[in-house]
Amino acid sequence: MSAVDAAESLRLATEHQRAGRLDEADAILRGVVENEPTNARALFQLGVLALERRRPGDAEPLLRRTLAVTRLPVACLALADALEQLGRHADAEESLREAVRLDPKLVAGWARLAELATLRGAFDDAVWALAIATRLKPADARLWNNLAAVQLHAGRPLEAEVAARKALEIVPGHAQAHLNLGRARGLQGDDEGAAAELRVAVENDPASAEARYWLGIAQSRAGLWTEALGQFRQAAALLPAWADPLIGAGNAAAKLARRVDAVEAFHEAARRDPEGAMAIESQALFLMQYGDEFGADAVHAAHLEWGRRHAASSPRKARPAREAGRKIRVGYVSPRFQRSSMAFALLPVLENHDRARFEIACYAQVEERDATTQQMQSLADAWRETNALDDAALAALVEADHIDILVDLAGHTPGNRLPAFAHRPARAAVSWLDYFNTTGVEAIDVLVTDAAALEAPFTQRFVEQPRSVGPVRYVYAAPVYAPPVSPPPAALGAPVTFASFARLSKVTEAAFDAWAEVLKGVAGSRLLLKNDTLGDPAARVAVAEAFTRRGIDAARIELRAQDSHEWMLRELSGVDIVLDTFPYNGGITTLEALWMARPVITLRGETLVGRQGAGILRAAGLDELVAPDRAGYVARAVALANDRPRLLALSTGLRERVAASPLCDAVTFTRSLEALYERLLVEVEGEVR
């Protein structure tokens, strides 16, 4: 074939290829190669044609033959495409490096290098490649936007903002750049600015699931749960394989007390993300207990199924007998070794452990450290950061530390490490503090509770053995910033103010019914609700309407958003009586109310968490405020509110009575907990022998 004939054949093949007549183009090009095996252009076009046909395995040898004839940078790019499609990312990167070595001004090569570097988490390499690309082509908004995205991956929101704004200078309204700018602003703490940019991203690209998801995140951070729920749902519908929007929808629905919707969202998210199903399903288990929509049998069965699927337990291991006189090694496992309700309850125990008999290790799944973290670390004999460890590695670390009693402090709350317990890395395991149900993990031996919770009739079922440690399940240490006590305003002549500072997710229709009846029974009374949902205007309207439907004027309901913990304690001074939630009672919130000398009305339920309020009030000597049913709950609240002298008498000296009660006796409680640990060790060692 003459050079003229070859050129004409290549021209004709190119025409067929552009018109989509790939078979005709292929036949012509193969004819050229048969006559001229080293015709680089024909080999290259055949390679590109194979890529168009999604045949990377055919494309690779053709492109390598091209490069054997001549080192074409574009052939290196095409070869990188083939190798990437074959899953050989390292080889693809090498081909791209050769492309930019041959032509350092090849912008496409630098851009592709950045993409592959991002995939392997080498964000500095990606930033370097895109910095070169943007210098070569500074008016390309796509490159600047990609640089913004990589800087976000690298955790550099300020640099991401600069790059995103540059993209928007070039192409105003660039939806993806607005998205990245919104994410950057959010990471810098500007929730309002983030939401504004993300709204523009959604307006400019309504079909972007990513923009809607991140707008939902920004709205969640701003406490706009209703709007966030809508965005998460739309994102989930736009991208049916993506689990994250459904997790966001579950969290938002939970904040709005739409518990059934939330659990359904979590379950669908788990189906979309089998690898993340363990943690997602834990969220559903926790939430199922907040309301009365899920029966006890269903909740129990769901916990057992979770344990079967995600934490199938190993048999108990035979271990050498403990050396005589050796201290008992206790390991506490939690994701909340920072300022939290768990920390308030754990700190007194860490401070009072008998160090002559016990060594304490903390296994901390900590994302953010604060002064409480440092305080806890100073109280531990050993401190282990566990974020980088998978469950098997965490279990191996516990085993290497020769822990005798491993204590889970999280249950199915977010960040838990329950599957590590299934390996039985310690002689015995205990569930305590932040969870009030079975974990479903058969390797956990005991669940710590108080005596009042186990009083008959008690039918709640556990894979663990519930064990009482006395009158309280944990102790309370008030924060140093707790303000002084003041008399209840109603005792001084003001109208009665009832209050609940519980999460809205714990408030049931039955609680709304009871609270409305209480208000009807006390002329001129009002109800103050305060939580982290009520900054949402739509949620405020929904709550006000819930009372209006029950015949209560919305003017009698005051709704406040969450703010600082110190300020919340001060606000209790303006309250007369606190109304507990049911079936999920308050814990720390009840203790805080009592510390501020405000009586709490509770309803004793049929579960551990449903008897938490009763246990606390009994320990404080306030059994008279515990109701057996809803009618008794309403009657007690109304009677107390209408008896101002009794209200004043109950409040007077209440802080001192609480301080002198088992609720604040950290030494006695810690000795009881230690005694449980000691008894458990004897039992399991006898069981193994």
C-alpha positions as CSV (number, residue, x, y, z in Angstrom):
1,M,0.0,0.0,0.0
2,S,1.4,3.3,-1.0
3,A,1.7,6.3,1.4
4,V,-1.1,8.0,-0.6
5,D,-3.3,5.0,-0.3
6,A,-2.6,4.6,3.4
7,A,-3.4,8.3,4.0
8,E,-6.7,8.0,2.1
9,S,-7.6,4.8,4.1
10,L,-6.9,6.6,7.4
11,R,-9.0,9.5,6.3
12,L,-11.9,7.2,5.3
13,A,-11.5,5.2,8.6
14,T,-11.6,8.5,10.6
15,E,-14.8,9.5,8.7
16,H,-16.5,6.2,9.5
17,Q,-15.4,6.4,13.2
18,R,-16.8,9.9,13.6
19,A,-20.1,8.8,12.0
20,G,-20.3,5.9,14.4
21,R,-19.6,3.2,11.8
22,L,-17.1,1.4,14.0
23,D,-17.0,-1.9,12.1
24,E,-16.2,-0.2,8.8
25,A,-13.5,1.9,10.5
26,D,-12.0,-1.2,12.2
27,A,-11.8,-3.1,8.9
28,I,-10.1,-0.3,7.1
29,L,-7.6,0.3,9.9
30,R,-6.7,-3.4,10.2
31,G,-6.1,-3.5,6.4
32,V,-3.6,-0.6,6.9
33,V,-1.8,-2.4,9.7
34,E,-1.7,-5.6,7.8
35,N,0.2,-3.9,5.1
36,E,2.1,-1.5,7.4
37,P,2.6,-3.2,10.8
38,T,4.4,-0.1,12.1
39,N,1.9,2.5,11.0
40,A,1.6,4.4,14.3
41,R,-1.5,6.3,13.3
42,A,-3.4,3.2,12.3
43,L,-2.3,1.4,15.5
44,F,-3.3,4.3,17.6
45,Q,-6.7,4.7,16.0
46,L,-7.4,1.0,16.4
47,G,-6.5,1.3,20.1
48,V,-8.8,4.3,20.5
49,L,-11.5,2.4,18.6
50,A,-11.2,-0.6,21.0
51,L,-11.6,1.9,23.9
52,E,-14.8,3.3,22.3
53,R,-16.1,-0.3,22.1
54,R,-15.2,-0.8,25.8
55,R,-12.6,-3.4,25.0
56,P,-9.6,-2.2,27.1
57,G,-8.0,-5.6,26.8
58,D,-7.8,-5.2,23.0
59,A,-6.8,-1.6,23.3
60,E,-3.7,-2.2,25.5
61,P,-1.5,-4.2,23.0
62,L,-2.4,-1.9,20.1
63,L,-1.4,1.2,22.1
64,R,1.8,-0.4,23.3
65,R,2.6,-1.2,19.7
66,T,2.0,2.4,18.9
67,L,4.4,3.5,21.6
68,A,7.0,1.1,20.4
69,V,7.0,2.9,17.1
70,T,6.8,6.4,18.3
71,R,6.5,8.0,21.8
72,L,3.2,9.8,21.3
73,P,2.0,11.6,24.5
74,V,-1.7,11.1,23.4
75,A,-1.0,7.4,23.0
76,C,0.2,7.3,26.6
77,L,-3.0,9.0,27.6
78,A,-5.1,6.4,25.8
79,L,-3.0,3.6,27.2
80,A,-3.7,5.0,30.7
81,D,-7.5,4.9,29.9
82,A,-7.2,1.2,29.0
83,L,-5.2,0.3,32.1
84,E,-7.5,2.2,34.3
85,Q,-10.5,0.3,32.9
86,L,-8.6,-2.9,33.5
87,G,-8.2,-1.9,37.1
88,R,-4.5,-1.4,36.9
89,H,-4.3,2.0,38.4
90,A,-0.6,2.0,39.2
91,D,0.3,1.1,35.6
92,A,-2.2,3.8,34.4
93,E,-0.4,6.4,36.6
94,E,3.0,5.3,35.2
95,S,1.7,5.8,31.6
96,L,0.4,9.3,32.5
97,R,3.7,10.2,34.0
98,E,5.4,9.2,30.7
99,A,2.8,11.4,28.9
100,V,3.7,14.5,30.8
101,R,7.4,13.6,30.7
102,L,7.1,13.6,26.9
103,D,5.0,16.8,26.8
104,P,5.2,18.8,30.1
105,K,2.5,21.1,28.8
106,L,-0.1,18.3,28.3
107,V,-2.8,19.6,30.6
108,A,-5.0,16.5,30.2
109,G,-2.1,14.4,31.5
110,W,-1.7,16.4,34.6
111,A,-5.5,16.5,35.2
112,R,-5.7,12.7,34.9
113,L,-2.7,12.2,37.2
114,A,-4.6,14.2,39.8
115,E,-7.7,12.1,39.4
116,L,-5.7,8.8,40.0
117,A,-3.7,10.3,42.9
118,T,-7.0,11.3,44.5
119,L,-8.4,7.8,44.1
120,R,-5.4,6.4,46.1
121,G,-5.7,9.1,48.7
122,A,-2.5,10.8,47.7
123,F,-4.0,14.3,47.9
124,D,-0.7,16.2,48.0
125,D,0.3,14.5,44.7
126,A,-3.1,15.5,43.3
127,V,-2.8,19.1,44.4
128,W,0.7,19.3,42.8
129,A,-0.6,17.9,39.5
130,L,-3.5,20.3,39.4
131,A,-1.3,23.3,40.4
132,I,0.7,22.6,37.2
133,A,-2.5,22.1,35.2
134,T,-3.9,25.4,36.3
135,R,-0.7,27.3,35.6
136,L,-0.8,25.8,32.1
137,K,-4.5,26.6,31.6
138,P,-5.5,29.3,34.1
139,A,-8.8,30.0,32.4
140,D,-10.1,26.4,32.8
141,A,-12.9,26.5,35.5
142,R,-13.0,22.7,35.6
143,L,-9.4,22.5,36.7
144,W,-9.9,25.0,39.5
145,N,-13.0,23.2,40.6
146,N,-11.2,19.9,40.7
147,L,-8.4,21.5,42.7
148,A,-11.1,22.8,45.2
149,A,-12.5,19.2,45.5
150,V,-9.0,17.8,46.2
151,Q,-8.3,20.4,48.8
152,L,-11.5,19.4,50.5
153,H,-10.4,15.8,50.5
154,A,-7.1,16.9,52.0
155,G,-8.8,18.8,54.8
156,R,-7.8,22.3,53.6
157,P,-11.1,24.2,53.4
158,L,-9.4,27.6,53.1
159,E,-7.4,26.5,50.0
160,A,-10.5,24.8,48.7
161,E,-12.5,28.1,49.0
162,V,-9.8,30.0,47.0
163,A,-9.8,27.5,44.2
164,A,-13.7,27.3,44.1
165,R,-13.9,31.1,43.9
166,K,-11.4,31.1,41.1
167,A,-13.6,28.7,39.2
168,L,-16.6,30.9,39.8
169,E,-14.7,34.0,38.5
170,I,-14.2,32.1,35.2
171,V,-17.7,30.5,35.0
172,P,-20.2,32.4,37.2
173,G,-22.9,30.0,38.4
174,H,-20.7,26.9,38.0
175,A,-22.9,24.5,40.1
176,Q,-20.1,22.1,41.1
177,A,-17.9,25.1,42.2
178,H,-20.7,26.5,44.3
179,L,-21.0,23.0,45.9
180,N,-17.3,22.9,46.7
181,L,-17.4,26.5,48.0
182,G,-20.4,25.6,50.2
183,R,-18.6,22.6,51.6
184,A,-15.5,24.7,52.3
185,R,-17.5,27.4,54.1
186,G,-19.2,24.8,56.2
187,L,-15.8,23.3,57.3
188,Q,-14.8,26.7,58.4
189,G,-17.8,27.0,60.6
190,D,-19.9,29.3,58.4
191,D,-23.1,27.3,58.2
192,E,-25.2,30.1,56.9
193,G,-22.6,30.9,54.1
194,A,-22.4,27.2,53.3
195,A,-26.1,26.8,52.9
196,A,-26.3,29.9,50.7
197,E,-23.7,28.5,48.3
198,L,-25.2,25.0,48.3
199,R,-28.7,26.4,47.5
200,V,-27.2,28.1,44.4
201,A,-25.6,24.7,43.5
202,V,-29.0,23.0,43.8
203,E,-30.8,25.8,41.8
204,N,-28.2,25.6,39.0
205,D,-28.2,21.8,39.0
206,P,-31.4,20.4,40.5
207,A,-30.5,16.9,39.5
208,S,-27.2,16.9,41.5
209,A,-27.6,14.4,44.3
210,E,-24.3,15.5,45.7
211,A,-25.4,19.2,45.9
212,R,-28.7,18.2,47.6
213,Y,-26.9,16.0,50.1
214,W,-24.4,18.6,51.2
215,L,-27.2,21.2,51.4
216,G,-28.9,18.8,53.7
217,I,-25.7,18.6,55.8
218,A,-25.4,22.4,56.0
219,Q,-29.1,22.7,57.0
220,S,-28.6,20.0,59.7
221,R,-25.7,21.9,61.1
222,A,-27.9,25.0,61.2
223,G,-30.6,23.0,63.0
224,L,-33.0,23.3,60.0
225,W,-34.0,19.6,60.2
226,T,-37.2,19.8,58.2
227,E,-35.5,21.4,55.2
228,A,-32.6,19.0,55.6
229,L,-34.9,16.0,55.5
230,G,-36.4,17.1,52.2
231,Q,-32.9,17.5,50.6
232,F,-31.7,14.2,51.9
233,R,-34.8,12.4,50.5
234,Q,-34.4,14.0,47.1
235,A,-30.7,13.1,47.0
236,A,-31.5,9.5,47.9
237,A,-34.1,9.4,45.1
238,L,-31.6,10.9,42.5
239,L,-28.9,8.4,43.3
240,P,-30.5,5.1,44.4
241,A,-27.2,3.4,45.1
242,W,-25.9,6.0,47.6
243,A,-26.5,5.3,51.3
244,D,-25.3,8.6,52.8
245,P,-28.4,10.7,52.0
246,L,-30.6,8.0,53.7
247,I,-28.4,8.2,56.8
248,G,-28.9,11.9,56.8
249,A,-32.6,11.4,56.3
250,G,-32.7,9.0,59.2
251,N,-30.9,11.5,61.5
252,A,-33.1,14.4,60.5
253,A,-36.3,12.3,60.8
254,A,-35.2,11.3,64.3
255,K,-34.7,14.9,65.3
256,L,-38.2,15.6,64.2
257,A,-39.6,12.6,66.3
258,R,-40.5,10.8,63.1
259,R,-39.1,7.6,64.5
260,V,-40.7,5.1,62.1
261,D,-39.5,7.1,59.1
262,A,-36.1,7.3,60.6
263,V,-35.8,3.6,61.2
264,E,-37.0,2.9,57.7
265,A,-34.4,5.2,56.3
266,F,-31.6,3.6,58.2
267,H,-32.7,0.1,57.1
268,E,-32.7,1.2,53.4
269,A,-29.3,2.8,53.9
270,A,-28.0,-0.5,55.3
271,R,-29.3,-2.3,52.2
272,R,-27.5,0.2,50.0
273,D,-24.3,-0.1,51.9
274,P,-23.6,-3.6,53.1
275,E,-20.1,-2.7,54.4
276,G,-21.5,0.0,56.6
277,A,-24.7,-1.9,57.6
278,M,-23.3,-2.7,61.0
279,A,-23.1,0.9,62.2
280,I,-26.2,2.0,60.3
281,E,-28.3,-0.8,61.9
282,S,-27.0,0.2,65.3
283,Q,-28.5,3.6,64.8
284,A,-31.8,2.0,64.0
285,L,-31.7,-0.2,67.1
286,F,-31.0,2.8,69.4
287,L,-33.8,4.8,67.9
288,M,-36.4,2.0,68.1
289,Q,-36.4,2.4,71.9
290,Y,-37.2,6.1,71.9
291,G,-40.9,5.8,71.2
292,D,-43.7,3.3,71.6
293,E,-44.0,2.4,67.9
294,F,-41.9,-0.7,68.1
295,G,-42.9,-3.5,70.5
296,A,-40.6,-5.1,73.0
297,D,-40.5,-8.4,71.1
298,A,-39.5,-6.7,67.8
299,V,-36.8,-4.6,69.5
300,H,-35.4,-7.7,71.2
301,A,-35.4,-9.7,68.0
302,A,-33.7,-6.9,66.1
303,H,-30.9,-6.8,68.6
304,L,-30.4,-10.6,68.4
305,E,-30.3,-10.4,64.6
306,W,-27.7,-7.6,64.7
307,G,-25.6,-9.7,67.0
308,R,-25.9,-12.8,64.7
309,R,-25.0,-10.8,61.6
310,H,-22.3,-8.5,62.9
311,A,-20.9,-9.9,66.2
312,A,-21.1,-13.6,66.2
313,S,-19.3,-14.5,69.4
314,S,-16.3,-16.8,69.8
315,P,-16.4,-19.4,72.5
316,R,-14.9,-18.4,75.9
317,K,-11.1,-19.0,75.9
318,A,-9.3,-21.1,78.5
319,R,-6.8,-18.8,80.1
320,P,-4.1,-19.4,82.7
321,A,-5.2,-18.6,86.2
322,R,-4.5,-15.0,87.3
323,E,-1.4,-14.5,89.3
324,A,-2.2,-14.2,93.0
325,G,-2.2,-10.6,94.1
326,R,-2.2,-9.1,90.6
327,K,-4.4,-6.1,90.2
328,I,-7.6,-6.6,88.2
329,R,-7.2,-4.9,84.8
330,V,-10.3,-3.1,83.7
331,G,-10.7,-1.7,80.1
332,Y,-13.3,0.9,79.3
333,V,-14.3,1.2,75.6
334,S,-16.1,4.3,74.4
335,P,-16.3,6.9,71.6
336,R,-17.2,9.6,74.0
337,F,-14.2,10.3,76.2
338,Q,-14.9,14.0,75.9
339,R,-17.5,16.4,77.3
340,S,-20.7,14.3,77.2
341,S,-23.3,12.8,79.5
342,M,-21.3,9.6,79.5
343,A,-18.2,11.5,80.7
344,F,-20.2,13.1,83.5
345,A,-21.1,9.7,84.8
346,L,-17.8,8.0,84.2
347,L,-15.5,10.6,85.7
348,P,-16.4,10.0,89.3
349,V,-15.7,6.3,88.9
350,L,-12.3,6.9,87.3
351,E,-11.5,9.3,90.1
352,N,-12.5,6.7,92.8
353,H,-11.3,3.4,91.5
354,D,-9.1,1.6,94.2
355,R,-5.7,1.8,92.5
356,A,-4.3,-0.7,95.0
357,R,-6.6,-3.4,93.5
358,F,-7.4,-2.1,90.0
359,E,-5.5,-0.9,86.9
360,I,-7.6,1.1,84.4
361,A,-7.2,1.2,80.6
362,C,-9.3,3.4,78.4
363,Y,-9.8,2.5,74.7
364,A,-10.8,5.8,73.2
365,Q,-12.5,6.0,69.8
366,V,-12.2,9.8,70.0
367,E,-12.7,12.1,67.1
368,E,-12.3,15.4,69.0
369,R,-10.3,16.0,72.2
370,D,-11.2,18.5,74.9
371,A,-10.4,19.3,78.5
372,T,-12.5,16.3,79.6
373,T,-10.5,14.0,77.4
374,Q,-7.3,15.2,79.0
375,Q,-8.8,14.8,82.4
376,M,-9.8,11.2,81.7
377,Q,-6.5,10.4,80.1
378,S,-4.8,11.6,83.3
379,L,-6.9,9.2,85.3
380,A,-6.1,6.1,83.2
381,D,-3.1,3.8,83.8
382,A,-3.1,3.1,80.1
383,W,-4.7,5.2,77.3
384,R,-5.2,3.6,73.8
385,E,-6.4,5.5,70.8
386,T,-8.5,3.1,68.7
387,N,-9.6,5.1,65.6
388,A,-7.1,3.4,63.3
389,L,-7.8,-0.1,64.5
390,D,-10.4,-2.4,63.0
391,D,-12.3,-4.7,65.4
392,A,-9.9,-7.6,65.2
393,A,-6.9,-5.3,65.8
394,L,-8.7,-3.7,68.8
395,A,-9.4,-7.1,70.2
396,A,-5.8,-8.1,69.8
397,L,-4.6,-4.9,71.6
398,V,-7.0,-5.7,74.5
399,E,-5.6,-9.2,74.6
400,A,-2.1,-8.0,74.6
401,D,-2.9,-5.6,77.5
402,H,-4.1,-8.6,79.5
403,I,-7.4,-7.0,80.3
404,D,-9.5,-9.0,82.8
405,I,-12.8,-7.1,82.5
406,L,-13.7,-5.2,79.3
407,V,-16.5,-2.7,79.7
408,D,-18.5,-1.4,76.8
409,L,-19.8,2.1,77.6
410,A,-21.6,2.8,74.3
411,G,-24.0,0.0,73.4
412,H,-25.5,0.8,70.0
413,T,-24.8,4.5,70.2
414,P,-22.8,5.9,67.3
415,G,-19.1,5.0,67.3
416,N,-19.5,1.8,69.3
417,R,-17.0,-1.1,69.0
418,L,-19.2,-4.0,69.9
419,P,-17.9,-6.4,67.3
420,A,-14.5,-6.3,69.0
421,F,-16.2,-7.8,72.1
422,A,-17.3,-10.8,70.0
423,H,-13.7,-11.9,69.9
424,R,-13.7,-12.3,73.7
425,P,-10.4,-10.6,74.2
426,A,-10.8,-10.3,78.0
427,R,-11.7,-12.8,80.7
428,A,-15.1,-11.2,81.0
429,A,-17.1,-8.4,79.4
430,V,-19.7,-5.9,80.8
431,S,-22.2,-3.5,79.3
432,W,-22.7,-0.3,81.2
433,L,-23.6,3.3,81.2
434,D,-24.8,4.6,77.8
435,Y,-27.2,1.8,76.8
436,F,-30.3,0.3,78.4
437,N,-31.0,-2.7,76.4
438,T,-29.3,-5.9,75.3
439,T,-26.4,-5.4,72.9
440,G,-27.2,-8.7,71.2
441,V,-23.6,-9.7,71.7
442,E,-23.4,-13.1,73.4
443,A,-19.8,-12.5,74.4
444,I,-20.9,-9.8,76.9
445,D,-21.6,-11.4,80.2
446,V,-23.3,-8.8,82.3
447,L,-25.4,-5.7,82.0
448,V,-25.1,-3.3,84.9
449,T,-28.3,-1.9,86.3
450,D,-29.8,-0.7,89.6
451,A,-32.0,-2.6,92.0
452,A,-35.2,-0.6,91.3
453,A,-35.1,-1.5,87.6
454,L,-35.2,-5.2,88.2
455,E,-38.2,-5.3,90.5
456,A,-40.9,-7.7,89.5
457,P,-42.7,-7.8,87.3
458,F,-39.9,-7.3,84.8
459,T,-40.0,-9.1,81.4
460,Q,-37.4,-7.3,79.3
461,R,-35.0,-9.9,77.8
462,F,-31.2,-9.8,77.4
463,V,-28.4,-12.0,76.1
464,E,-26.4,-10.5,79.0
465,Q,-27.2,-11.2,82.6
466,P,-28.6,-8.0,84.3
467,R,-26.9,-7.4,87.6
468,S,-27.7,-4.7,90.1
469,V,-25.0,-2.6,91.7
470,G,-27.3,-1.1,94.3
471,P,-29.7,1.8,94.4
472,V,-28.2,3.6,91.4
473,R,-26.8,2.6,88.0
474,Y,-24.4,5.5,87.9
475,V,-23.5,8.6,89.9
476,Y,-23.7,12.3,89.2
477,A,-21.1,15.0,89.6
478,A,-22.5,18.4,88.9
479,P,-20.4,20.7,86.7
480,V,-18.5,23.5,88.5
481,Y,-20.5,26.1,86.6
482,A,-23.9,24.9,88.0
483,P,-25.6,28.1,89.3
484,P,-26.9,28.5,92.8
485,V,-30.4,27.2,93.6
486,S,-33.4,29.6,93.7
487,P,-37.0,29.0,94.9
488,P,-39.5,27.9,92.3
489,P,-41.1,31.0,90.7
490,A,-44.6,29.6,91.4
491,A,-43.9,29.5,95.1
492,L,-43.4,33.2,94.9
493,G,-46.7,33.8,93.2
494,A,-45.8,33.4,89.5
495,P,-47.9,31.1,87.2
496,V,-46.7,27.5,87.2
497,T,-44.1,26.6,84.5
498,F,-43.7,23.0,83.6
499,A,-40.7,22.0,81.4
500,S,-39.0,19.3,79.5
501,F,-35.5,19.7,78.1
502,A,-35.5,16.2,76.5
503,R,-34.7,15.6,72.9
504,L,-37.8,15.9,70.7
505,S,-37.0,12.4,69.4
506,K,-38.0,11.0,72.9
507,V,-41.3,12.8,72.9
508,T,-44.2,10.5,72.0
509,E,-47.9,11.2,71.1
510,A,-48.7,9.7,74.6
511,A,-46.4,12.3,76.2
512,F,-48.1,15.1,74.3
513,D,-51.4,13.8,75.5
514,A,-50.3,13.7,79.1
515,W,-48.7,17.1,79.0
516,A,-51.8,18.6,77.5
517,E,-53.9,17.1,80.3
518,V,-51.5,18.5,82.9
519,L,-51.9,22.0,81.4
520,K,-55.7,21.7,81.5
521,G,-55.5,20.7,85.1
522,V,-53.5,23.7,86.3
523,A,-55.1,27.1,85.5
524,G,-52.7,29.6,83.9
525,S,-49.8,27.2,83.7
526,R,-47.4,27.0,80.8
527,L,-45.0,24.5,79.3
528,L,-41.4,25.2,78.3
529,L,-39.8,22.8,75.8
530,K,-36.1,23.2,74.9
531,N,-34.0,21.0,72.7
532,D,-31.8,20.9,69.7
533,T,-34.7,20.5,67.3
534,L,-36.7,23.6,68.2
535,G,-34.4,26.0,66.4
536,D,-36.2,24.7,63.3
537,P,-39.2,27.0,62.4
538,A,-41.1,24.1,60.9
539,A,-40.6,21.9,63.9
540,R,-41.7,24.7,66.2
541,V,-44.9,25.0,64.2
542,A,-45.5,21.3,64.3
543,V,-45.0,21.1,68.1
544,A,-47.3,24.1,68.6
545,E,-50.0,22.5,66.4
546,A,-49.7,19.2,68.4
547,F,-50.9,21.1,71.5
548,T,-53.5,23.1,69.6
549,R,-55.1,19.9,68.4
550,R,-55.3,18.8,72.0
551,G,-57.1,22.0,73.0
552,I,-54.1,24.0,74.4
553,D,-53.6,27.6,73.3
554,A,-50.2,27.8,71.6
555,A,-49.5,31.0,73.7
556,R,-49.1,28.6,76.7
557,I,-46.3,26.7,75.0
558,E,-42.8,28.3,74.9
559,L,-40.3,26.6,72.6
560,R,-36.6,27.3,72.8
561,A,-33.6,26.1,70.8
562,Q,-30.5,24.5,72.3
563,D,-27.6,26.6,73.6
564,S,-24.9,26.1,76.1
565,H,-25.1,23.6,78.9
566,E,-24.4,26.2,81.5
567,W,-27.2,28.4,80.2
568,M,-29.6,25.4,80.2
569,L,-28.9,24.9,83.9
570,R,-29.6,28.5,84.5
571,E,-32.9,28.3,82.7
572,L,-34.1,25.6,85.1
573,S,-34.3,28.4,87.7
574,G,-37.3,29.7,85.8
575,V,-39.0,26.4,85.9
576,D,-41.2,24.9,88.6
577,I,-41.7,21.2,87.7
578,V,-39.9,19.1,85.1
579,L,-42.0,16.5,83.2
580,D,-40.1,13.3,82.2
581,T,-40.5,11.6,78.8
582,F,-41.8,8.1,78.5
583,P,-41.3,5.3,77.6
584,Y,-37.6,6.5,77.3
585,N,-37.0,8.3,80.6
586,G,-34.4,11.0,81.0
587,G,-31.2,10.3,83.0
588,I,-28.7,13.2,83.2
589,T,-31.5,15.7,82.5
590,T,-33.4,14.4,85.5
591,L,-30.3,14.6,87.7
592,E,-29.7,18.1,86.5
593,A,-33.2,19.2,87.3
594,L,-32.9,17.7,90.8
595,W,-29.5,19.4,91.3
596,M,-31.2,22.7,90.4
597,A,-33.9,21.9,93.1
598,R,-36.7,21.2,90.6
599,P,-38.9,18.2,91.2
600,V,-39.4,15.8,88.3
601,I,-42.6,13.8,87.5
602,T,-41.8,10.4,85.9
603,L,-43.8,7.4,84.7
604,R,-42.4,4.0,85.7
605,G,-42.3,1.7,82.6
606,E,-41.5,-1.9,81.8
607,T,-37.9,-1.5,80.5
608,L,-34.6,-0.5,82.0
609,V,-34.7,2.9,80.4
610,G,-38.4,3.2,81.3
611,R,-37.5,2.8,84.9
612,Q,-34.5,5.1,84.9
613,G,-36.5,8.0,86.2
614,A,-38.1,5.9,89.0
615,G,-34.7,4.7,90.1
616,I,-33.2,8.2,90.3
617,L,-36.2,9.6,92.2
618,R,-36.2,6.7,94.6
619,A,-32.5,7.3,95.3
620,A,-33.3,10.9,96.0
621,G,-36.1,10.0,98.4
622,L,-38.8,11.2,96.0
623,D,-40.9,8.1,95.4
624,E,-44.0,10.2,95.6
625,L,-43.2,11.7,92.2
626,V,-43.1,8.3,90.4
627,A,-46.4,7.3,88.7
628,P,-47.4,3.8,87.7
629,D,-49.4,4.9,84.7
630,R,-50.3,7.9,82.6
631,A,-53.3,8.9,84.7
632,G,-51.1,8.8,87.8
633,Y,-48.5,10.9,86.0
634,V,-51.0,13.6,85.2
635,A,-52.5,13.5,88.7
636,R,-49.1,13.9,90.4
637,A,-48.1,16.8,88.2
638,V,-51.4,18.6,88.7
639,A,-51.5,18.0,92.4
640,L,-48.0,19.2,93.0
641,A,-48.5,22.3,90.8
642,N,-51.7,23.2,92.7
643,D,-50.1,22.8,96.1
644,R,-47.6,25.7,96.2
645,P,-46.4,25.1,99.8
646,R,-45.7,21.5,99.0
647,L,-43.8,22.5,95.9
648,L,-41.7,24.9,97.9
649,A,-41.1,22.3,100.6
650,L,-39.9,19.7,98.0
651,S,-37.6,22.2,96.4
652,T,-36.1,23.6,99.6
653,G,-32.9,21.7,100.4
654,L,-33.3,19.4,97.4
655,R,-29.8,20.0,96.1
656,E,-28.4,19.1,99.6
657,R,-30.5,15.9,99.8
658,V,-29.4,14.9,96.3
659,A,-25.7,15.5,97.2
660,A,-26.1,13.4,100.3
661,S,-27.9,10.6,98.5
662,P,-26.5,7.5,96.6
663,L,-26.9,9.6,93.4
664,C,-23.7,11.5,94.3
665,D,-21.9,8.9,96.5
666,A,-19.2,8.1,94.0
667,V,-17.0,6.1,96.5
668,T,-19.8,3.7,97.5
669,F,-21.0,3.2,94.0
670,T,-17.4,2.6,92.7
671,R,-16.9,0.0,95.4
672,S,-20.1,-1.8,94.4
673,L,-19.1,-1.7,90.7
674,E,-15.7,-3.1,91.6
675,A,-17.3,-5.9,93.7
676,L,-19.4,-6.8,90.6
677,Y,-16.2,-7.0,88.6
678,E,-14.6,-9.2,91.2
679,R,-17.6,-11.6,91.4
680,L,-17.7,-11.8,87.7
681,L,-14.1,-12.8,87.4
682,V,-14.6,-15.6,89.9
683,E,-17.6,-16.9,88.0
684,V,-16.1,-16.9,84.6
685,E,-12.8,-18.5,85.8
686,G,-14.9,-21.3,87.5
687,E,-16.9,-21.6,84.3
688,V,-13.8,-22.2,82.1
689,R,-12.3,-24.7,84.5
